[in-house]
Amino acid sequence: MNFKQLEAFLWVAELQSFTKAARQLYMSQPAVSFQIKALEENLQAVLFQRGDKKIFLTDAGRLLYSEAKQMLTHYYKVRAGLDDLKGLKTGHLVIGASTIPGEYLLPRLIGGFYEKYPGIKIVLKIAGTGLVGRWIREKEIDLGFIGAPLEGDGINCVPWIQDHMVLIVPPLHAWANKDAVSVSDLKKTALVLREPSSGTRQTLEKKLEGKNISLKKMNRIMELGSTRAVITAVESGLGASVVSRFAVRESLELGRVCEVRINDFILSRYIYQVNQPHGIGGYANEAFIDFISDIENCKRCLLL
């Protein structure tokens, strides 16, 4: 029995699939099957029962599972300590993110992290908040970043960085030269919005509900699948919108859109970090979390 066999056993047990375990381990499915078979022969016990679509632990498998997890946890701690001594020269990390953190924050932070740890390879996958949550639950990514909180089994969700959302209008809009408007004024203008599943849209809806205003009753002329598309639509004069300041910063500086303050309406929110509460962690993952949790790193990389 060796650690490679135990690691393969744990991934198969948690994912209930040889194929998914093979992807996590960067091995072929036959190689994972070989590791499990060798482990069963060594222990002289059957560890898995095969079903129609999934596999399940036998009594022997359940007995081994808790002990194997403790053994590997201690092993990873030792290996993490050794890798720290080496300066994290190798590693692999898969990150999933929704639009705002994925397109406007993480590329800069990953660049800064790569300068410090050039041997760690990072893959960044961008999708909607709900899909990022599913990736975490199914262990397809190591770490996620989303624009609205998610709850439920298999999700550990904590605030990461504050994002300020702003009302923007085209330069020729009637509000462009106004100091401020009221929340109720939003009912009087055409709105360009993200799709309902986006974190930006969900945050706006919740904050409007706090003012007893339903977004569904407003003049929503267009719904678009990306924040960049929303900003371009506003630049083109199609309507007003509420977007992340991180996303619209360049357009504001170039005068392509105008920011309008909304009286008595706070539009700040948090970008959330999500991961598996009891997943098998990795040293590259921990190093990246430490890096993005450092305020000075964020200021330097994000030009705050």
N, C-alpha and C positions, 0 to 999 in steps of 0.2 A: 504493500500500500504506500502510495506517495501523494504529495500535495497536488500534483496535476490530476490524479484520479479523484481526489476529494473535491477539487475545484469543479471538475466536470460533473461530478455527482450533484453538487449543490445547485449549479445552474440548471441542470436537467430537472431537478426536484422543484425548483422555484418556478420555472417557466413551463413545466409539464410538457416539454417538447425537446427532442434531440436536435431538431433543425434550428430552433431559436437559440438553444444553448451553444450550438456550433458557431452561430453568428457572433455571439458575445465573446467567445473564446478565440475567434479568428482561426478556427479549425474547420476541417471538413466533417460532415456528419459521420462518416465511417470512423474517423479518428476518435470522435467523442464516444461512439458506440464501443470501440475497442477499449477505451479507458474504463468505461463502466463494466464491460465484460471482465477485464482484468481485475477490477476491484471486487466484483462478485466472486470470482474464482479464488481470490486471495482470502476473502472472508468466509467463503463457502456458504453464501447466503444469496437469495434472490432479493434484489433491492427495489425493483419496479414491476408493477403489473400493467400490462398493455391494455388500453381500452380501444374504442372505435376511433376516437380523434385525439385523445390525450392519454398520458400515462400517469400512474398513481404510485405512491410509495406503499410498499408492503410494510408489515409490522417491523421487519428487520430494517427496512429503509428509514422508517420514522425514528427508530432507536439511533441509527447512525447519524441522522440529519442534525439533531441538536448538538451531538458531540463533535461532528465534523465542522459545524459552523464556529464553535468555540476554538477549535484547533486552528482553523484558517484565519480567524480574527487575530489570534496571537502571532501567527505566521506573517500576516500582512503588516502588523505593527513593527515587527522586526525588519521586514523588507523595506518598509517606509523609512525607518531610521537609517538603514544603509543607503537608500537612495538620496536621503537628505545629505548624507556625507559626500555623496558623489555629485551633489548639486543638481539632482533631477536631470540627469543627462538623457534619459529615455522616458517615454510614456505616450499614452494615447487617450484622448478625451473627446467624447461626442456630446455636443451641446445643442439643445433645441430652444428656439425662441420665437415669440410672436413678433409682429412687424416692427414696433418701435424699438425694443431692445435689440432685435436681430439685425435691423438695417441701419440704425443710427448710433447705437451704443457699443455693442459687443465687438464689431470689427475693429474699432479703435483700441478697446481694452485687450483684445486678443493680440493685436500688434504689439502693444506694450509688454504683454506677458511673454510673447515669443522672443523679444529682445533679451529678456532675463533667462528664459528657458528654451533655447532654440531646438533642443532635442525632443521636446514634447509636441506631438502632432495633434492638431485640433480640427475637428469637423464641425461646422455650424449648419444646422438645418433650420429653415424658417417656415413657419406655418401659423395657423390660427391658435388662439389660446387653448381651445378645447382639444385640438390635436396634440399640442405639446403636452397637455395633461395625460392624454392617452399614451403617448410615447414613454412618459415617466412610469406610468402604471405597468406597462408591458416591458419595461426595462430596455427600450430601444435606444435610449439616450442616458447619459450619466447625470446631466444637470439641465434644468430648464429655466427660462426667464419669460414671464408673461405680464400683461398689462392689467389684469384683474385677478383677484384671488380665486383659487379653486379649493374646494373642500372634498372630503371623501376618503375612503380607504386607499392606501397606497400613495398618498400625497402628503408631503411635508412642505408647507407654503409659508415663507417668511418675507417681510418687507425688505427690499434691498436698497433702492435709490428713489428719491422723490422726483416726480415728473410734474411739471406745471402745464396744464392744458390752457390754450388761449383761443379766443374768438377771432377769426380772421375774415376779412372781406376784401374784394377787389379794390384797387385804387380809386375807381370811379363810383363806388358804392355810396349811397346816401349817408352811411355811417362812417365813412373813411376819415372824416375830419372831426368827428365827435369825440369828446373826452370819454364818454361812457354811455351805455344804454342800460335798460332794466332787463331783468330776466324775461318779463312778459313781452318785451319787444321782439324776442326771438320768434314769437308767433307771427310777426308781420313781415318776415323776410323769407326768401327761398333758401333752403338748407341743402348742402351737399354732405352726405354722411358716409361713414364706413358701414359695412354689413353688420347685421345684428349680433353675430358671434364674436366680433372683435372686442378687445378689452377697452379700447377708446369709446366705442359706442355704449358698452355696458356701463362704464363709469358715468358718461353723460346722462344716460337714462336714470340712473340711481340718484344723481344729484338734482335733476329736474323733478323727480318724484318727491324729493325733500321739500320742494317749493310748490307741491301740488300741481305740477304741470306734466302733462303726458306728451312725450315725444311723438307718439302715434298720431296726435291731432294737429301736429305742425305741418308746414308746407315742405315736405321732404321731396325735392324734385329729382334726386338722384342718390343711389347707393353704390359705392365703389369698393372694390376688393383690396385696395392698398391705400396707405396714407399718402404716398407720392401722387397717386391718381387724384385723390381728393384735393390736394394742394394745387395741382395743375388745373383742375376744374375751377377752383376759386380764382387763380391767376387769370383764367380765360374769361372771367366775368359771369360764370354760371350761377353763383350764389355765395352764401357765407358758410362757414363751417367752424367746428371746434376740433383742434388737433393738438398734438404734443408740441411743446416749444422746442424740444430736441429736433423734431422733424422739420419744423418750419423756420428754424433760425436763419438759414441762408436766404430764403425768400424774403424774410422780413428785412434783413440787412441790405438786400438789393432793391428793396422798394416794390417788389412784385405783388405783395399783399400788404394789408395794413392790419395792425392789431387794435382791437377795440375792447376796452375794459367793460366788464359787466358789474354793475353796482350790487353789493351785498351777495355775491355769488362766488364762492371759492372753488376753483376748478383743479386744485392740486390733487394728486393721487400718488400711489407708490407703484413702482415696478417690482414684481415679486420674483423671488428665487424659489424654485421648486425642485425637490428631489425625493428619492425613496426614503421613508423614515427608517427602514431596517434593511436597506440594500447592502450589497457588498461594495464598500467604498474603494477608492483607489487613491494613491498618493498624488497623481496628477490632478485629480478632482479637488483634493484638499488644497493643493498649492494654488490652483486657480481661484478657489473661493477666498483664500487668504489674500490673494493679489487684488481681487475686485472689492474686498471689504476694507481695503486701505484707502482712506479718504484722499491722501496725497496722490496715489496712483490714479484714482478716478479724475481728480482735478487736472492732472497732467495729460492724461490720455484723451479726455473728453473736452479739454480746453474750457473748463468751467471757471 
